[in-house]
Amino acid sequence: MEIRVTVDAAAAASDAAGWVAGKLRNAILRRGEASLAVSGGTTPTRMFAELSTLGVAWPEVTVWQVDERIAPDGSVDRNAPMLAVFDEIGASVRLMPVVDRDLHTAARRYGDGLPARFDVVHLGLGDDGHTASWAPGDAVIDQVEPVALSGEYRGTRRMTLTPPVVNGARSRLVLATGADKAAPMRGWLLHNETLPIERLHRTGTVVVLDAAAAGQLPLATPRHGR
């Protein structure tokens, strides 16, 4: 696992965007196409905006969701609007079918359409140590299906990629910013098995933090600039 510490959230977004762009370019060069799965939340918006401006052959990229809240179209709870930036630049966007009546069948159908192996999976980190929609104590983390439904977490159920899919990716990015991420980040690096993110494979994973999120890590030296 590689840990990259930047001076602030803007620098973290820039560093992460550049790293993802490089992975996508390499995938397109090798196989003529690339696959990216992205998480929601508040942290990645700036990264998505910057990533969309970088030199990637976006018509050759398919963007999937790592997780999504089960809520109606147009709900403020949904992550889907964040992916509009990729649709606007010509990428193919695959949204999770969380408004279907039969959610179990919908999850299975979404899983059937996933690439055999993602090039890049982007993840965040919650203040309770969750990533994707693997909440503490939720049995979804032990599901073997590619896509599964969580229990209710902070007011909504979720549809999420499961650990076998995420860990099967060629590369993973964890982007975390803010002081509320410092304690779970330290816990993860110390192998706290109560944290859901501990199920994430470390090999092939890059972690990009701002100085605040790295505040409880030893010898965390920020990378200056971009």
Buried (B, 14 or more C-beta within 10 A) or exposed (E): BEBBBBBEBBBBBBBBBBBBBBBBBBBBEEEEBBBBBBBBBEBBEBBBEBBBEBEBBBEBBBBBBBBBBBBEEEBEBBBBEBBEBBEEEEBBBBBBBBBBEEBEEBBBEBBEEBBEEBBBBBBBBBEBBBBBBBBEEBEBBEBEBBBBBBEEBEEBBBBBBBBEBBBBBBBBBBBBBBBBBBBBBBBBBEEBEEBBBBBBEBEBBBBBBBBBBBBBBEEBEBBEEE
